[in-house]
Each structure stands twice: as C-alpha cells, then as structure tokens.
C-alpha cells in the first residue's frame, strides 16, 4: 500500500535494483555488503526468528485486509478422509465410512459461501488448512459456489501442494504453527471441527482453551459427527474428574448436517467490529 507521507524517500525496490547493478568486486560480492532485507542467509539466522515471526503474522494479515476479508468460517478436519468416490482406497473401514463428512464439509462450505456472496463476499469466508481431505472439501465447496476461500498451509516433511480449490490470492504458507493458528482464529465467526487426527485435535483443543480462558470471545463451536466425537473423547469423564467445569461442555455443540450448522451460525449474535489480532 502506498503512503504519500513517505514518497519523498527512495523506496526499497529502487535501492535493491541499484545495489544489484554495482560493479562486481570482492567487496560487492561479500555477504556483508548485501542489503539486510534482501539477504536470505541473514534472514534465516536463528537470531532473526523474532523478525520471521513478525513477517509471518504480517504478510497474511495485510493480504487479507487488502482482499477485503472481514470474517471467516474455519473448517478443521482430517487430511486422510477421502472423497466418497475414492473411499474404496481408504486405509481403514472407518475412514471409508467417514468419507461422508467430505461431502458434508463440501455442502456446508458451499452454502456458507453462498450466504457470504449475498453480502459481497467479505464476511464468512471459508478458511481451511489448505490440504487434502476435509480441508479440500471445504475449499471445494466455496469454489462450487463461485466464491473465495482461504488456505493456510504449513511446511511439513511429507506435505504436498495446496489443494487446487484454494483461491490463489488467499493461499498462504507457514513455517510457524503458532502464527498459523493465530490466523485461523483472528477473523473466525465460527469454528467447525470435522473428524480428524492429531492435527485436528490440536487445533480443536487450542481453540477451546482460548475460549474457555477468556482469551477469545465465544463463537459457534461445532463438532460435526456426534458419534465420532463421543467415541474418541470422554467429555463426561473430564467433567466428573473435575478437570473441566460442567459449563465447559456448553462451549461446543454437536451437529450432523450442514443445514443444522448454518442455522446455529446464523442465529448467533454478530460481534462488534474490532482489531483482528486477539489479545492486542
């Protein structure tokens, strides 16, 4: 974004071009001579971690601001859940049965995006982790509706490219899990959690903890698939043990269909507009 107040100074692009055109000498080839902001080796040093954290927070924030994204509906869910058309290739029978949630996530994302487009596509923009499985289904549903969606990828040893349905201008890649999680929640108007594994559980419990402790205001927190969640998490045992309060069980709701989820989201009071960064 241009700022007329600073237009009297030479901009960084100009000086970068100038620096690259200087005579080739031992001095200009030396790492010390490189402009700091154009020196990749310098930026990757351990001492620059605070700067990298800041950049990773700032770059997606600026891009979403410039794209007019004001609020999101976040979809968490398993990367291993196949589309129903491919459930015969699932590694387990349970994964094959869970493939129905691919379609449910796709339908949910489509109808949320249709609602978003009715008001200009700035509110309720679907956000996923940008990968396969439930994440792909979420981005695909938004694509089906002709709308935009966000993909928040992270570099992993076994990670693949973002799924093909993420809007390219809203497709981001992260090094730091913590900053990625912040971007999931900074604009969240609803959090929808589909069946998944460690990553999904991590995202779910982190988000629940922020709400439970008052670090984040309450939003619709919807667990798709009551049977799945009640089978893998004994919420009542946590309550009976006293490690959570009885009222903590009210922080989330079970849903089994896209229509049921949308009804809860639409009935939820709209929050006041505020800075997107929690805890600032």
PyMOL commands that set and color helices and strands:
alter all, ss='L'
color gray80, all
select helices_A, chain A and resi 4-6+12-20+26-29+31-33+36-38+40-43+46-66+84-89+93-98+100-118+134-144+168-170+177-185+198-212+226-232+235-241+246-251+258-267
alter helices_A, ss='H'
color red, helices_A
select strands_A, chain A and resi 72-76+125-128+149-154+171-174+188-193+220-224+253-255
alter strands_A, ss='S'
color yellow, strands_A
deselect
rebuild
show_as cartoon
